Amino acid sequence: MLNLSNQSDYGILFITSLINKTDYVPLSQLVTETKLPRRFLARIAAELVKHGLVVSREGKAGGYKLSRKVNSISLYDYLKIFEKDLNMVKCSDPQYQCPWDKFCQHRDFLSQTVSSIVVGELRKRKFNELLYAHA
């Protein structure tokens, strides 16, 4: 079921803290600004670098800055970095054992139609719409 993890949420905070910065920002500064746990933020940063949303550089003038990919990735693609399950209902998960499976009449509709609508909308939306929503 769609429920954002702390990683997705903190990743958005991490990226948002880099929006107006042109130089590389050290992790220590981002930890101070966001008040997020250093080790957790470092893991999130590594995932964002791996997926090309953030660029990193080591050394005295190192740190993190946004890549151009932030402006072209969909909200769905961002969420898939951290979320394993973007389904809207539990019964969409093939591992879920529904106690009412024998007489449920709405499973197919909910798992296929509703989930496809939500996923379709997430794919249409650009991630940067979320990032710049406050502007």
Buried (B, 14 or more C-beta within 10 A) or exposed (E): EBEEEEBBEBBBBBBBBBEEBEEBBBBEBBBEBBEBEEEEBEEBBEBBBEBEBBBBEEEEEEBBBBBEBBEEBBBBBBBBBBBEEBBBBBBBBEEBEEEEEEEEEEBEEBBEEBBEEBBEEBEEBBBBEBBEEEE
